[in-house]
Amino acid sequence: MDSTTQLSNAIKEVINRYAQLKPSHGDIRLDTVFDDEQKHYALMQVGWDRERRVRGNLIYITLQDDRVVIEYDGMECGIVRDLVASGIASDQITLAYQPESQTALYAS
C-alpha cells in the first residue's frame, strides 16, 4: 500500500469516528465526504437547531505531496492528536488555517 493510500485510510478512519458522534442539540446529521481522486476529505453538518438551519464544514482535509493539510478544524479538541494516534507522523501535518510561524506549536 502506498503512502497516499495509508494517509487517506487514516484520515477516513478518524473522520468516520467523528461522524458517529451525536450533536448535543438540534436535529443535525453528520455526513462524511471522501474524494480519493482529488484527495479531499470532509465532515459536514446538516440539519436544524432551534428553528435555524445548520450547515457547513466541521473538518476539511486535503492531501498534497504526501502531506496532510488541515484546511479547517471545527472540532472542540482539534483533530491533530487523533490523526497522530492513527499513525500519521506529526511532521506530515500542516495546519493551513494557522500562520506558518504558529504551525509547529500545534502539530505536536
N, C-alpha and C positions, 0 to 999 in steps of 0.2 A: 504494500500500500504506500503510495507516495505521500510526501509531507502535506501537500494541499488537501488530500483526502482525509488525512488524520486530523488536521486542523478543522476542517469542515465538520467532521463527525463529532469532534469535541464541542464545537460551538453549538451544533444542533442538540446535542445531549443536554447541555446546560440550559439552553433556551426552552427545550421541552420540559425540563423540571420546573422552570418558572411558569410555564403555560398551565401547569396543573394547579397552581395556586388559585384561590378564590378571592377576588377583591373583597375588602372588608365591608363595603356598602354598595348599593346600587345593583342594577341588573346588567352586569358588564361581563362580556366574554373575552377571553384572551386567545388570539389567533397567531399561529406561527406562520411566517412567510420565509420559505427557503428557496433560493435561486442558486443552484450549484453551478449553472452555466456562467452566470455573471458574478458569482461568489458574493452574494448579498444575503444577509440573514437578519430577520427582524421578529420582534414580538409586538403585536398590535393590540390595543384595547378598543372595544367597540360596544356601545350599549347606552343605557340611560341611568342617570343618578339624580334623584330629586327633581324630576321633570326637565333635566338638562341633558342634551346629547353629549356623550363622551366618546372620543375617537382620537387615535393618534399612536405614535410610537412609544413603546416603553424601552425597547432595546433596538439598536440598529448597528450591525457589524458588517464590515466588508473584509475580504482577503485581498491583499495587494503584495505581490512579490514575497510570498511566504511570511507575511506579517499579518497579525490580527489587528485590524484598525477599528477601534470602538468609536463609531461616529456619534452615537448618542446612548447614554446610560441613564435611564429614568428609574432605576431600582433603588430602593431606600439605602441598602448597604453596598451597592455597587456590584458589578458582575466580575471584576478582575479576579478576586480571590477564588471564585468558582471556576473560572477558566484555568487558572494556575492549578487548582486541585484536580482538574480533569486532565492534566498532563501538558498544558501549553506553558512553555517557558516564559517567565515574566519579561525577558528581553525581546520576545517576539510580539509583544503587545504595545500598541500605540494608542494613546488617548487623544483622538483627533479634536475633541471638544475642549482640551486644555492647551494653553500656550506651551510650546516646546520646553521652556525653562521650568515648568512645573510637572511635566510628564513623569520624570524619574521619581518624583515624590510619591506618586500614586501607583506606579506599576509594580512595586514590590509588596 
